[in-house]
Amino acid sequence: MGHWNNGSWDWKFKWRRPLRAWEEENLQQLLETIKHIKLVQGATDTWCWSLETGGRYTTRTAYVQLAKKEENRLLEYTKIWEAQVPPKVSAFSWQLLLDRIPTKVNLAKRGILDATQNIKCFWCDQLPEDTEHLFLACSTSYNLWTKCLNWWGLYYVLGNTCIDVFTQHRWHRGSKSLKKGWGMLWFTVVWSLWLSRNETAFQHRKLDEDRLFELVQARSFHWVRNLLNLENFSYMEWISNPVRCLTNRI
C-alpha cells in the first residue's frame, strides 16, 4: 500500500490486473482526496466521528444522517415514474434500482439457483452476475455506456451503482427537450442490456456489441419521437447528432 519516505507516507498501490480507464480516473480522484491527509509515523490510529465536533459517535447524528440519505434516495426512485417511457420499462427500471430483477446472484439468494450452479456473467464468464456487474462493470455494458456517451459528445466518470448513473442522467444543460432525451437514454440502455442478456441466456444468441449499440440508437429514436412528440428529424440525423436534433426543438 505504500512506504515511509523521510517522515512522509508515499502511497504505492498494487493491483491484481491492469486498471480500466474508468478505474484509473477513480484512482486519481481517490489520490486527490487523500493527498491532504497527513500521516504521523509511529502514531496510533483512532476512530473519529466527523458529524460531531468532539469526534465522538452518537446515535442521534447517525440516525439523522441515514434519514437524510434515505429520503434523498427515495426521491430519486420516484423519478422513475415521471419518465416518458413505456410502462413496462418504468416497472423494470423500478425493480432494477431496488435490486429485485432476477440476476443469477439474486436467484441464488432466493434459493432458485443452488451453490453448485454457475452464477457467473453470461457475457464475460468471469464474475458473478449481480446487478452492478451486469449493467455497469461487465466489459459489454461498460463499452455500451462509453459508446453512448461518445455518441452524445459527453465525457464523465460512470457511477458505481445503477442509482448513481440514473441520477447522472437526470441532469443536462440545455433545452427541455434535450434534458428529457438525455434522461430517456438511461432507460434505453438498461432495457436494451436486459433484453440482450435474456437473448443470450434463453435463446443462446451470440452477443454482438455493435448491434446492441444500434438497438439503443433505434429504440431511443422511436421513444423520443413517439413519447416526446418530436418528429422534425430523421433517423440518420438522430444517430449522427442527437444533441443537435433535440436542441433544435427548444
Secondary structure, DSSP 4 states (H G I P E B T S, - for coil): -EEEETTEEEE----SSPPPHHHHHHHHHHHHHHTTPPP-TTPPP----TTSTT----HHHHHHHHHHHHHHHHHHHHGGGGS-S-HHHHHHHHHHHTT-S--HHHHHHTTSS-TTS--B-TTTSSSB--HHIIIIISHHHHHHHHHHHHHTT---PPPSSHHHHHHHTT--SS-HHHHHHHHHHHHHHHHHHHHHHHHHHHS-PPP-HHHHHHHHHHHHHHHHHHHS---SS-HHHHHH-HHHHHHTT-
